[in-house]
Amino acid sequence: MAPDPGIALATPAGMSEAQTQIWNDVKRVRDELALKIHLAGMDARDRWNELQPRIAQLEDTIERGGDRAGKVVADQLAALGKALRSLRDEVSHMLDEPRPPT
C-alpha cells in the first residue's frame, strides 16, 4: 500500500545531516506502517490516525523553519520516530512478522 497521498512529506532543506537521516527514517517507517496498518486491527489504526497529524505538523515546521527550528525539529523528530517505531513493532508483533532492525 502506498503512503497516504494526503501526507506528502517535505524535503528537509537546511537541516543537519543527522536530522535529514532521522527524517528519512521517519518517512521509511511511515511507508512501512501504512502497509501494515492496512492489515492490522482497529487499535493500531486509531494510533496511526493519531500520528498522522503529528507528521503533518512536523512537516510544516520543517518547511517554515528549516535550520531556524533546529532544536524543536530535532526533539519532534526523535519523539515522532520513537512513536512510529513503537507502533511498527506492535503491529509487526500483531501480525507475527519479524521486526526490521532499527
C-alpha positions as CSV (number, residue, x, y, z in Angstrom):
1,M,0.0,0.0,0.0
2,A,1.4,3.4,-0.9
3,P,1.7,6.2,1.6
4,D,-1.4,8.3,2.2
5,P,-1.4,10.9,-0.7
6,G,-2.7,13.5,1.8
7,I,0.6,13.3,3.6
8,A,3.4,14.4,1.2
9,L,6.5,14.8,3.3
10,A,8.8,17.7,2.6
11,T,12.5,17.5,1.7
12,P,14.4,18.8,4.8
13,A,16.2,21.8,3.3
14,G,18.5,23.4,5.8
15,M,18.5,20.5,8.2
16,S,21.7,18.9,9.5
17,E,22.8,15.6,8.1
18,A,21.8,13.8,11.3
19,Q,18.3,15.4,11.2
20,T,18.0,14.5,7.5
21,Q,18.8,10.9,8.2
22,I,16.2,10.8,11.1
23,W,13.6,12.4,8.8
24,N,14.3,9.8,6.1
25,D,13.9,7.1,8.7
26,V,10.6,8.6,9.7
27,K,9.4,8.6,6.1
28,R,10.6,4.9,5.7
29,V,8.8,3.8,8.8
30,R,5.7,5.8,7.8
31,D,5.6,3.9,4.4
32,E,6.1,0.6,6.2
33,L,3.4,1.3,8.7
34,A,0.9,2.4,6.0
35,L,1.1,-1.1,4.6
36,K,1.0,-2.9,8.0
37,I,-1.9,-0.8,9.3
38,H,-3.9,-1.9,6.4
39,L,-3.5,-5.5,7.7
40,A,-3.8,-4.6,11.5
41,G,-6.6,-4.2,13.9
42,M,-8.6,-1.1,14.9
43,D,-6.4,-0.2,17.8
44,A,-3.4,0.1,15.5
45,R,-5.4,2.1,13.0
46,D,-6.6,4.5,15.8
47,R,-3.0,5.1,16.9
48,W,-1.9,5.6,13.3
49,N,-4.6,8.2,12.8
50,E,-3.3,10.0,15.9
51,L,0.2,10.0,14.5
52,Q,-0.7,11.3,11.0
53,P,-1.4,14.9,12.2
54,R,1.9,14.9,14.1
55,I,3.7,14.0,10.9
56,A,1.9,16.8,9.0
57,Q,2.7,19.3,11.8
58,L,6.4,18.4,11.8
59,E,6.5,18.7,8.0
60,D,5.0,22.2,8.4
61,T,7.6,23.1,11.0
62,I,10.4,21.9,8.7
63,E,9.0,23.8,5.7
64,R,8.6,27.0,7.6
65,G,11.5,27.0,10.0
66,G,14.3,25.0,8.3
67,D,17.5,25.4,10.1
68,R,16.0,28.1,12.4
69,A,13.8,25.5,14.1
70,G,16.8,23.2,14.8
71,K,16.2,22.1,18.4
72,V,12.5,22.0,18.1
73,V,12.7,19.9,14.9
74,A,15.3,17.6,16.4
75,D,13.1,17.0,19.5
76,Q,10.0,16.4,17.4
77,L,11.8,14.1,15.0
78,A,13.1,12.0,17.9
79,A,9.7,11.8,19.6
80,L,7.8,11.0,16.3
81,G,10.4,8.5,15.2
82,K,10.1,6.7,18.5
83,A,6.3,6.7,18.4
84,L,6.3,5.4,14.8
85,R,8.9,2.6,15.6
86,S,6.9,1.6,18.6
87,L,3.7,1.3,16.6
88,R,5.5,-0.5,13.8
89,D,6.9,-3.1,16.4
90,E,3.5,-3.6,17.9
91,V,1.8,-4.1,14.5
92,S,4.6,-6.5,13.5
93,H,4.0,-8.4,16.7
94,M,0.3,-8.5,16.0
95,L,1.0,-9.8,12.5
96,D,3.6,-12.2,13.9
97,E,6.2,-10.8,11.5
98,P,9.9,-10.5,12.2
99,R,10.8,-6.9,13.1
100,P,13.2,-5.0,10.9
101,P,16.3,-3.6,12.6
102,T,16.0,-0.1,14.0
